[in-house]
Amino acid sequence: MIRFKMRLVEHLIEEASGDFTVEAETPAQAAGILLQAHDTAREADRNLVTLPDGQARNIEPDDVVGNRVFCLLLDEEGDEIGGEIMPDWGYLRHSQNQMKRPACPPPVPPPAWRCSHDEAIRSASSRRRRG
């Protein structure tokens, strides 16, 4: 068996919302105005989102509505190699019965994910030979 240095990452998805009436030429422009006001509030370390016309709503996430858990392969220095590593559920299902498959199905990798275990290992190995 090979030893791999891995990082387990969990992202929590929080939710908060506020309704605004925004004057703009398109919904996309209205969304841009809201997002710019949100960015301005975050830069000031505030939760109160205020539009130029004075409308304001407190947007403070207080409900966790989901999470995402994934793994990253690390090199010897602790730097990430490639993208997310998807688990081999088949291996886990058949190995020593000490590890159990989670109740939910494995996540589907996002379309932009192109890294495989083998690609990441080859990349790390070639860097070690060059370095």
C-alpha positions as CSV (number, residue, x, y, z in Angstrom):
1,M,0.0,0.0,0.0
2,I,1.1,3.5,-0.8
3,R,0.8,6.4,1.8
4,F,-0.9,9.5,0.5
5,K,-0.9,12.9,2.2
6,M,-4.5,14.1,2.0
7,R,-6.6,17.0,3.1
8,L,-10.3,16.5,4.1
9,V,-12.3,19.7,3.4
10,E,-15.8,20.5,4.5
11,H,-17.7,23.5,3.2
12,L,-20.8,24.6,5.0
13,I,-23.5,26.3,3.0
14,E,-25.3,29.0,5.1
15,E,-28.4,30.9,4.1
16,A,-29.9,34.3,4.7
17,S,-32.0,36.5,2.5
18,G,-33.6,39.9,2.2
19,D,-36.0,41.3,-0.4
20,F,-35.3,44.5,-2.2
21,T,-37.0,46.6,-5.0
22,V,-34.3,47.6,-7.4
23,E,-34.6,49.9,-10.4
24,A,-32.6,48.7,-13.4
25,E,-32.9,48.0,-17.1
26,T,-32.6,44.2,-16.7
27,P,-32.8,41.6,-13.9
28,A,-29.1,41.0,-14.4
29,Q,-28.3,44.7,-13.7
30,A,-30.6,44.6,-10.7
31,A,-28.7,41.5,-9.4
32,G,-25.4,43.4,-10.0
33,I,-26.6,46.3,-7.9
34,L,-27.5,43.9,-5.1
35,L,-24.3,42.0,-5.2
36,Q,-22.2,45.2,-5.3
37,A,-24.1,46.4,-2.2
38,H,-23.5,43.0,-0.5
39,D,-19.7,43.2,-1.4
40,T,-19.6,46.7,0.1
41,A,-21.2,45.5,3.3
42,R,-18.8,42.5,3.6
43,E,-15.7,44.7,3.0
44,A,-16.9,46.9,5.9
45,D,-17.4,43.7,8.0
46,R,-21.1,44.3,8.2
47,N,-24.2,42.2,7.6
48,L,-26.4,45.3,6.8
49,V,-26.7,45.5,3.0
50,T,-27.7,49.0,2.0
51,L,-28.7,50.2,-1.5
52,P,-28.0,53.7,-2.8
53,D,-31.7,54.6,-2.4
54,G,-31.5,53.7,1.4
55,Q,-33.2,50.3,1.4
56,A,-31.4,48.1,3.9
57,R,-31.7,44.5,5.0
58,N,-29.7,42.6,7.6
59,I,-28.3,39.6,5.7
60,E,-26.8,37.4,8.5
61,P,-26.6,33.7,7.7
62,D,-28.0,31.8,10.6
63,D,-29.1,28.5,9.0
64,V,-26.8,25.8,7.6
65,V,-28.7,24.5,4.6
66,G,-26.1,22.1,3.3
67,N,-22.5,21.0,3.2
68,R,-20.0,19.6,0.7
69,V,-17.1,17.3,1.7
70,F,-14.2,16.4,-0.5
71,C,-10.5,15.4,-0.4
72,L,-7.4,16.9,-1.9
73,L,-4.1,15.2,-2.6
74,L,-1.1,17.0,-1.1
75,D,2.6,16.9,-2.0
76,E,5.3,16.4,0.6
77,E,5.3,20.2,1.4
78,G,1.5,20.2,2.0
79,D,0.6,21.9,-1.3
80,E,-2.4,20.8,-3.2
81,I,-1.9,18.7,-6.3
82,G,-4.6,18.8,-8.9
83,G,-8.3,19.0,-8.1
84,E,-10.7,17.1,-5.9
85,I,-10.2,13.4,-5.4
86,M,-13.3,11.3,-5.6
87,P,-13.4,8.3,-3.3
88,D,-13.3,4.7,-4.6
89,W,-16.5,3.5,-3.0
90,G,-16.0,0.0,-4.4
91,Y,-12.7,-0.4,-2.6
92,L,-14.3,0.8,0.7
93,R,-17.3,-1.5,0.3
94,H,-15.0,-4.5,0.0
95,S,-12.2,-3.7,2.4
96,Q,-12.1,-5.2,5.8
97,N,-15.7,-4.2,6.7
98,Q,-14.2,-1.6,9.1
99,M,-15.2,1.3,6.9
100,K,-18.9,1.6,5.9
101,R,-20.2,3.4,2.9
102,P,-22.1,6.5,3.8
103,A,-25.9,6.5,3.6
104,C,-25.9,9.0,0.8
105,P,-24.6,8.3,-2.7
106,P,-21.1,9.6,-3.6
107,P,-21.1,13.2,-4.9
108,V,-20.9,13.7,-8.7
109,P,-17.8,15.6,-9.6
110,P,-18.3,19.0,-11.1
111,P,-17.9,19.2,-14.9
112,A,-14.7,21.2,-14.6
113,W,-13.1,18.3,-12.6
114,R,-10.5,16.6,-14.8
115,C,-7.9,15.3,-12.3
116,S,-7.6,11.6,-11.6
117,H,-5.6,9.8,-8.9
118,D,-3.1,8.6,-11.5
119,E,-2.6,12.1,-13.1
120,A,-2.0,13.7,-9.7
121,I,0.5,10.9,-8.7
122,R,2.3,11.2,-12.0
123,S,2.5,15.0,-11.6
124,A,3.9,14.7,-8.0
125,S,6.4,12.1,-9.1
126,S,7.7,14.1,-12.0
127,R,8.1,17.2,-9.9
128,R,10.1,15.2,-7.3
129,R,12.4,13.9,-10.1
130,R,12.9,17.4,-11.5
131,G,13.2,19.2,-8.2
